[in-house]
Amino acid sequence: MPIAFAYTLIVLLIITSIMLTLLILLHRGKGGGMSSMFGGGVSSSLAGSSVAEKNLDRYTVLVGIVWFACIVGIGLWLRLQMSSGS
């Protein structure tokens, strides 16, 4: 496989890592965890989650799957390079 494939995966990995971090930080705390220690548990929770929160969950899962695929792709590429290089 060409080296451009590996560089593409690395760039995609960096972008998805930043996006995943930001998406996780956007989530609202569910209470009882670290967020409640810093005042996040003060707000009252509504009966259901809004459409925005459901979409945020979907985006987080989608970016997490792409991030995981990049990790696996880089690992497979490295394995192929190590077996053909030696």
OpenMM code with the backbone's topology and positions (N, CA, C; nanometers):
from openmm import Vec3, app, unit

residues = "MET PRO ILE ALA PHE ALA TYR THR LEU ILE VAL LEU LEU ILE ILE THR SER ILE MET LEU THR LEU LEU ILE LEU LEU HIS ARG GLY LYS GLY GLY GLY MET SER SER MET PHE GLY GLY GLY VAL SER SER SER LEU ALA GLY SER SER VAL ALA GLU LYS ASN LEU ASP ARG TYR THR VAL LEU VAL GLY ILE VAL TRP PHE ALA CYS ILE VAL GLY ILE GLY LEU TRP LEU ARG LEU GLN MET SER SER GLY SER".split()
positions = [
    Vec3(0.0839, -0.1189, 0.0000),
    Vec3(0.0000, 0.0000, 0.0000),
    Vec3(0.0880, 0.1247, 0.0000),
    Vec3(0.0435, 0.2280, -0.0653),
    Vec3(0.1259, 0.3492, -0.0710),
    Vec3(0.1294, 0.4223, 0.0629),
    Vec3(0.2333, 0.5029, 0.0773),
    Vec3(0.2517, 0.5780, 0.2008),
    Vec3(0.1452, 0.6869, 0.2148),
    Vec3(0.0879, 0.7313, 0.1023),
    Vec3(-0.0180, 0.8333, 0.1073),
    Vec3(-0.1390, 0.7823, 0.1843),
    Vec3(-0.1636, 0.6519, 0.1785),
    Vec3(-0.2728, 0.5911, 0.2539),
    Vec3(-0.2511, 0.6089, 0.4037),
    Vec3(-0.1294, 0.5870, 0.4477),
    Vec3(-0.0980, 0.6015, 0.5897),
    Vec3(-0.1094, 0.7469, 0.6333),
    Vec3(-0.0595, 0.8395, 0.5501),
    Vec3(-0.0703, 0.9820, 0.5843),
    Vec3(-0.2155, 1.0275, 0.5894),
    Vec3(-0.2973, 0.9759, 0.4993),
    Vec3(-0.4396, 1.0090, 0.5002),
    Vec3(-0.5055, 0.9589, 0.6284),
    Vec3(-0.4720, 0.8372, 0.6682),
    Vec3(-0.5282, 0.7829, 0.7924),
    Vec3(-0.4815, 0.8616, 0.9143),
    Vec3(-0.3578, 0.9045, 0.9153),
    Vec3(-0.3059, 0.9807, 1.0295),
    Vec3(-0.3736, 1.1162, 1.0392),
    Vec3(-0.3913, 1.1841, 0.9257),
    Vec3(-0.4607, 1.3135, 0.9270),
    Vec3(-0.6056, 1.2953, 0.9713),
    Vec3(-0.6713, 1.1915, 0.9194),
    Vec3(-0.8080, 1.1631, 0.9593),
    Vec3(-0.8167, 1.1280, 1.1077),
    Vec3(-0.7172, 1.0591, 1.1585),
    Vec3(-0.7127, 1.0245, 1.3004),
    Vec3(-0.6993, 1.1494, 1.3868),
    Vec3(-0.6160, 1.2427, 1.3461),
    Vec3(-0.5989, 1.3663, 1.4230),
    Vec3(-0.7279, 1.4481, 1.4223),
    Vec3(-0.7909, 1.4582, 1.3056),
    Vec3(-0.9154, 1.5354, 1.2958),
    Vec3(-1.0257, 1.4712, 1.3802),
    Vec3(-1.0409, 1.3389, 1.3697),
    Vec3(-1.1457, 1.2727, 1.4473),
    Vec3(-1.1155, 1.2740, 1.5969),
    Vec3(-0.9897, 1.2735, 1.6348),
    Vec3(-0.9551, 1.2823, 1.7776),
    Vec3(-0.9983, 1.4160, 1.8355),
    Vec3(-0.9720, 1.5230, 1.7617),
    Vec3(-1.0127, 1.6562, 1.8077),
    Vec3(-1.1649, 1.6667, 1.8114),
    Vec3(-1.2301, 1.6171, 1.7055),
    Vec3(-1.3761, 1.6232, 1.7012),
    Vec3(-1.4391, 1.5402, 1.8120),
    Vec3(-1.3839, 1.4230, 1.8388),
    Vec3(-1.4378, 1.3363, 1.9436),
    Vec3(-1.4234, 1.4016, 2.0804),
    Vec3(-1.3103, 1.4650, 2.1038),
    Vec3(-1.2903, 1.5349, 2.2309),
    Vec3(-1.3918, 1.6463, 2.2479),
    Vec3(-1.4124, 1.7255, 2.1432),
    Vec3(-1.5082, 1.8356, 2.1508),
    Vec3(-1.6514, 1.7853, 2.1663),
    Vec3(-1.6871, 1.6795, 2.0938),
    Vec3(-1.8222, 1.6261, 2.1052),
    Vec3(-1.8493, 1.5699, 2.2446),
    Vec3(-1.7510, 1.5037, 2.3022),
    Vec3(-1.7696, 1.4494, 2.4374),
    Vec3(-1.7832, 1.5619, 2.5392),
    Vec3(-1.7073, 1.6682, 2.5202),
    Vec3(-1.7178, 1.7811, 2.6125),
    Vec3(-1.8508, 1.8545, 2.5991),
    Vec3(-1.9170, 1.8440, 2.4852),
    Vec3(-2.0458, 1.9096, 2.4664),
    Vec3(-2.1601, 1.8369, 2.5366),
    Vec3(-2.1408, 1.7104, 2.5696),
    Vec3(-2.2469, 1.6340, 2.6346),
    Vec3(-2.2800, 1.6912, 2.7719),
    Vec3(-2.4080, 1.6830, 2.8044),
    Vec3(-2.4527, 1.7286, 2.9354),
    Vec3(-2.4309, 1.6164, 3.0367),
    Vec3(-2.3895, 1.6537, 3.1566),
    Vec3(-2.3654, 1.5543, 3.2598),
    Vec3(-2.4945, 1.4903, 3.3061),
    Vec3(-2.4893, 1.3622, 3.3349),
    Vec3(-2.6079, 1.2892, 3.3800),
    Vec3(-2.6226, 1.2913, 3.5325),
    Vec3(-2.5281, 1.3521, 3.6021),
    Vec3(-2.5369, 1.3611, 3.7471),
    Vec3(-2.4631, 1.2476, 3.8151),
    Vec3(-2.4117, 1.2753, 3.9329),
    Vec3(-2.3460, 1.1734, 4.0114),
    Vec3(-2.2003, 1.1515, 3.9760),
    Vec3(-2.1512, 1.2187, 3.8747),
    Vec3(-2.0136, 1.1983, 3.8333),
    Vec3(-1.9295, 1.3206, 3.8617),
    Vec3(-1.8252, 1.3360, 3.7843),
    Vec3(-1.7346, 1.4489, 3.8013),
    Vec3(-1.8043, 1.5819, 3.7725),
    Vec3(-1.9033, 1.5808, 3.6823),
    Vec3(-1.9700, 1.7058, 3.6480),
    Vec3(-2.0492, 1.7608, 3.7668),
    Vec3(-2.1020, 1.6752, 3.8512),
    Vec3(-2.1780, 1.7232, 3.9654),
    Vec3(-2.0869, 1.7818, 4.0731),
    Vec3(-1.9601, 1.7442, 4.0728),
    Vec3(-1.8664, 1.8010, 4.1697),
    Vec3(-1.8401, 1.9479, 4.1419),
    Vec3(-1.8472, 1.9857, 4.0142),
    Vec3(-1.8147, 2.1217, 3.9756),
    Vec3(-1.9383, 2.2039, 3.9434),
    Vec3(-2.0531, 2.1666, 3.9955),
    Vec3(-2.1733, 2.2463, 3.9773),
    Vec3(-2.2609, 2.2028, 3.8630),
    Vec3(-2.2275, 2.0962, 3.7953),
    Vec3(-2.3099, 2.0495, 3.6845),
    Vec3(-2.4382, 1.9837, 3.7299),
    Vec3(-2.4437, 1.9367, 3.8522),
    Vec3(-2.5626, 1.8699, 3.9015),
    Vec3(-2.6665, 1.9641, 3.9563),
    Vec3(-2.6421, 2.0940, 3.9531),
    Vec3(-2.7354, 2.1915, 4.0079),
    Vec3(-2.8574, 2.2057, 3.9197),
    Vec3(-2.8396, 2.1979, 3.7886),
    Vec3(-2.9523, 2.2169, 3.6977),
    Vec3(-3.0429, 2.0950, 3.7023),
    Vec3(-3.1715, 2.1219, 3.6902),
    Vec3(-3.2679, 2.0125, 3.6939),
    Vec3(-3.2772, 1.9479, 3.5574),
    Vec3(-3.2881, 1.8179, 3.5557),
    Vec3(-3.2970, 1.7467, 3.4281),
    Vec3(-3.4421, 1.7421, 3.3826),
    Vec3(-3.4624, 1.7530, 3.2527),
    Vec3(-3.5959, 1.7474, 3.1966),
    Vec3(-3.6397, 1.6028, 3.1833),
    Vec3(-3.7663, 1.5813, 3.1500),
    Vec3(-3.8208, 1.4459, 3.1446),
    Vec3(-3.7545, 1.3621, 3.0356),
    Vec3(-3.7291, 1.4212, 2.9198),
    Vec3(-3.6682, 1.3462, 2.8110),
    Vec3(-3.5533, 1.4238, 2.7510),
    Vec3(-3.4811, 1.3576, 2.6645),
    Vec3(-3.3702, 1.4255, 2.5997),
    Vec3(-3.4207, 1.4930, 2.4725),
    Vec3(-3.3612, 1.6029, 2.4398),
    Vec3(-3.4053, 1.6786, 2.3236),
    Vec3(-3.3488, 1.6188, 2.1954),
    Vec3(-3.3963, 1.6699, 2.0839),
    Vec3(-3.3492, 1.6233, 1.9541),
    Vec3(-3.2015, 1.6576, 1.9369),
    Vec3(-3.1616, 1.7723, 1.9884),
    Vec3(-3.0206, 1.8120, 1.9769),
    Vec3(-2.9296, 1.7145, 2.0510),
    Vec3(-2.9721, 1.6691, 2.1675),
    Vec3(-2.8911, 1.5736, 2.2432),
    Vec3(-2.8843, 1.4387, 2.1727),
    Vec3(-2.9957, 1.3965, 2.1118),
    Vec3(-2.9950, 1.2697, 2.0386),
    Vec3(-2.9035, 1.2789, 1.9178),
    Vec3(-2.9082, 1.3920, 1.8472),
    Vec3(-2.8176, 1.4104, 1.7337),
    Vec3(-2.6728, 1.4159, 1.7792),
    Vec3(-2.6465, 1.4796, 1.8930),
    Vec3(-2.5111, 1.4853, 1.9475),
    Vec3(-2.4616, 1.3449, 1.9802),
    Vec3(-2.5492, 1.2618, 2.0339),
    Vec3(-2.5129, 1.1224, 2.0609),
    Vec3(-2.4786, 1.0487, 1.9320),
    Vec3(-2.5595, 1.0697, 1.8299),
    Vec3(-2.5352, 1.0024, 1.7018),
    Vec3(-2.4031, 1.0467, 1.6402),
    Vec3(-2.3776, 1.1772, 1.6427),
    Vec3(-2.2523, 1.2280, 1.5867),
    Vec3(-2.1321, 1.1746, 1.6637),
    Vec3(-2.1457, 1.1663, 1.7963),
    Vec3(-2.0355, 1.1160, 1.8781),
    Vec3(-2.0060, 0.9701, 1.8451),
    Vec3(-2.1098, 0.8903, 1.8306),
    Vec3(-2.0905, 0.7487, 1.7960),
    Vec3(-2.0302, 0.7357, 1.6567),
    Vec3(-2.0785, 0.8152, 1.5612),
    Vec3(-2.0261, 0.8090, 1.4252),
    Vec3(-1.8786, 0.8477, 1.4193),
    Vec3(-1.8417, 0.9552, 1.4864),
    Vec3(-1.7011, 0.9974, 1.4879),
    Vec3(-1.6162, 0.8941, 1.5615),
    Vec3(-1.6715, 0.8329, 1.6668),
    Vec3(-1.5992, 0.7284, 1.7387),
    Vec3(-1.5732, 0.6062, 1.6525),
    Vec3(-1.6687, 0.5705, 1.5675),
    Vec3(-1.6506, 0.4566, 1.4777),
    Vec3(-1.5430, 0.4877, 1.3734),
    Vec3(-1.5459, 0.6104, 1.3185),
    Vec3(-1.4430, 0.6497, 1.2209),
    Vec3(-1.3059, 0.6521, 1.2872),
    Vec3(-1.2987, 0.7030, 1.4108),
    Vec3(-1.1727, 0.7067, 1.4856),
    Vec3(-1.1180, 0.5649, 1.5056),
    Vec3(-1.2061, 0.4734, 1.5454),
    Vec3(-1.1652, 0.3346, 1.5674),
    Vec3(-1.1189, 0.2698, 1.4366),
    Vec3(-1.1892, 0.2981, 1.3279),
    Vec3(-1.1507, 0.2426, 1.1977),
    Vec3(-1.0134, 0.2942, 1.1550),
    Vec3(-0.9835, 0.4203, 1.1869),
    Vec3(-0.8512, 0.4749, 1.1553),
    Vec3(-0.7423, 0.4029, 1.2345),
    Vec3(-0.7677, 0.3775, 1.3609),
    Vec3(-0.6704, 0.3053, 1.4450),
    Vec3(-0.6446, 0.1663, 1.3876),
    Vec3(-0.7516, 0.0951, 1.3535),
    Vec3(-0.7370, -0.0402, 1.2983),
    Vec3(-0.6663, -0.0342, 1.1633),
    Vec3(-0.7014, 0.0632, 1.0791),
    Vec3(-0.6382, 0.0765, 0.9485),
    Vec3(-0.4891, 0.1034, 0.9580),
    Vec3(-0.4500, 0.1907, 1.0491),
    Vec3(-0.3070, 0.2187, 1.0683),
    Vec3(-0.2348, 0.0942, 1.1200),
    Vec3(-0.2981, 0.0224, 1.2107),
    Vec3(-0.2371, -0.1003, 1.2618),
    Vec3(-0.2184, -0.2053, 1.1537),
    Vec3(-0.3209, -0.2211, 1.0685),
    Vec3(-0.3081, -0.3179, 0.9588),
    Vec3(-0.2028, -0.2733, 0.8582),
    Vec3(-0.1978, -0.1455, 0.8288),
    Vec3(-0.0974, -0.0943, 0.7360),
    Vec3(0.0436, -0.1172, 0.7906),
    Vec3(0.0625, -0.0909, 0.9189),
    Vec3(0.1933, -0.1138, 0.9802),
    Vec3(0.2321, -0.2611, 0.9766),
    Vec3(0.1341, -0.3484, 1.0007),
    Vec3(0.1632, -0.4915, 0.9973),
    Vec3(0.2049, -0.5348, 0.8572),
    Vec3(0.1370, -0.4832, 0.7556),
    Vec3(0.1744, -0.5171, 0.6182),
    Vec3(0.3120, -0.4634, 0.5825),
    Vec3(0.3435, -0.3443, 0.6303),
    Vec3(0.4731, -0.2857, 0.6006),
    Vec3(0.5855, -0.3607, 0.6715),
    Vec3(0.5599, -0.4044, 0.7927),
    Vec3(0.6622, -0.4777, 0.8676),
    Vec3(0.6865, -0.6159, 0.8061),
    Vec3(0.5822, -0.6821, 0.7592),
    Vec3(0.6002, -0.8151, 0.7021),
    Vec3(0.6647, -0.8098, 0.5638),
    Vec3(0.6367, -0.7061, 0.4866),
    Vec3(0.6963, -0.6979, 0.3524),
    Vec3(0.8318, -0.6274, 0.3540),
    Vec3(0.8598, -0.5479, 0.4563),
    Vec3(0.9855, -0.4739, 0.4628),
    Vec3(1.1035, -0.5549, 0.5091),
    Vec3(1.0818, -0.6520, 0.5957),
    Vec3(1.1925, -0.7305, 0.6488),
    Vec3(1.2226, -0.8395, 0.5547),
] * unit.nanometer
topology = app.Topology()
chain = topology.addChain("A")
for resn in residues:
    res = topology.addResidue(resn, chain)
    for name in ("N", "CA", "C"):
        topology.addAtom(name, app.Element.getBySymbol(name[0]), res)
